């Protein structure tokens, strides 16, 4: 659940470095249009039922060889990572990571029941697409999303990510013993 907590805390929004979009050419990332240099999302952050602010952001800052640098920022935490795709799955790995230990984030054309399991820092996390094409309303509007439910084996930690291929993460709910965190898309520049 550590990756999910950092992913949630760090942002779930995309900030612009520039207004210009690079020529995507034959990029496999075309499968996930929300991943593009300059894209920025900002989220309303609610901690244990109290709205904190709208400063949680996710920025796509650069690209090289179809590897996109993403920076998540929230609550004084800055978490850089790299995103890439094989055309079907969107993957992420951290600053000290590589493609060998990348985590699956989302699947293009997901179907209910799609399941994947990961070991993250000795914790086993099971992810399941629990809903597809459902409407969710957040401060930025109403979006049609898929819902990915995640649970850490042996704990009561759980996360629900509301995501689609065009807008990215629209909402995330995180429950762990002792606190809850909710991120809702507030605005985006794409």
Protein Blocks (a to p, Z undefined) as FASTA:
>chain_A
ZZmmmmmmnnopacdfbfbdcdfkjafklmmmmlcghiacdddddeehiafblmbccddf
bdeehiacddddeehiacddddddehlaccdddfklcfklcccfbdghiaehiacdddee
hiacddddfbghiacddfkbccdddddddddehiabdcdddddfklopabdcdddehiac
ddddfbdcZZ
